[in-house]
């Protein structure tokens, strides 16, 4: 059913960024022993004569300047981050500041282990395209050292003939920087910005808060419509290393991003997917509240979500272990198309679909009896074998364009005809039971 394109995105150990190196586990509450080590390092740099300081900085610059964007500027910014905590005099020569900053940085290969679980939305800039083409933004879950997940982006163009081309990206990747962290009624809201000179395809968003410290996982992007026109929202899982929580990214231009905690009982679960507009006067979400079934949730605001009502349970052999959503519901003429994932024997992940009523999405109209995409022999091996998974697809005319992760290692791309997909679905007479033939 799916036409697979020859494009494949793979893990990239050579794609690196400069990250803060924490002498202690957490910069805002350093252990006394580690804090003493940080002071020792700073004291040693301050004790260097200027010639030695310049020589050491030149060595660092020679090793890393060709691998990163504005390396010495990054070192200066890192110095500014640590000087107050370590009580360093800010009236130092630039070279000494840069060298101190370099000791508190490290090179991080953010996609060395895996690149997976993409979602896709129309790009905010649709200028200069031929009729029938669409510029898109692709989000990716990049996994690096320590199994820490970050969010990466790629831009591309869908053409009117059913083709797809990835746009070029810069030679350097740059980590987006934290601008402000504020406490609001719904918890800590982190605002981060893409550097002015950095392209979106070269930007990486790393964890910033304690809840996120081990990863930002599985962003499900959606472009909002109606009264929220122009707003892009994306639910993701924030992983602390011990606990998970659902959070939401918001942006209008993919240059400034806000990371909001989601409040309410639903926030304790993974895999929440937002409808692109209000339904019957309320925001709507698909979630998995019991770890194995899909639920329909409603809310008066974007950031507070309760339990909702059960929508769909596992029914067919390929999904008996559990089911979940594969991204935001997609509005088409026939209703809401929801991609799902099912887990079967030997923890094999496959992708299916259901059709929900447009006026009342709590009504399931039809569902696929068999998967539309399933791991094949050539795509079975990887970081996590026997998995195909997506965090979102896009309707382009009467075609469904779906990027999807393969074996939690790489990303493939495919087109499905909407008419063919709907024709493969079985009508549903009740909440889960297929109609009799």
Secondary structure, 3 states (H helix, E strand, C coil): CCEEEEEEECCEEEEEEEEECCCCCCCCCCCHHHHHHHHHHHHHHHHCCHHHHHHHHHHHHHHHHHHCCCHHHHHHHHHHHHHHHHCCCCCCCHHHHHHHHHHCEEEEEEECCEEEEEEEEECCCCCCCCCCCEEEEEEEEEECHHHCEEEEEEEEEECCCCCEEECCCCCCCEECEEEEEEEECCEEEEEEECCCCCCHHHEEECCCCCCCCCEEEEEEEEECCHHHCCCEEEEEEEECCCCEEEEEEEECCCCEEEEEECECHHHHCCCCEECCCCECCEEEEEECCCCCCEEEEEECCCCECCCCEEEECCCCHHHCCEEEECCCCEEECCEEEEEEEEECHHHCEEEEEEEECCCCCCCEEEEECCCCEECCHHHCCCCCCCEEECCCEEEECCEEEEEEEECCCEEEEEEEEHHHHHHCEEEECCCCCECCC
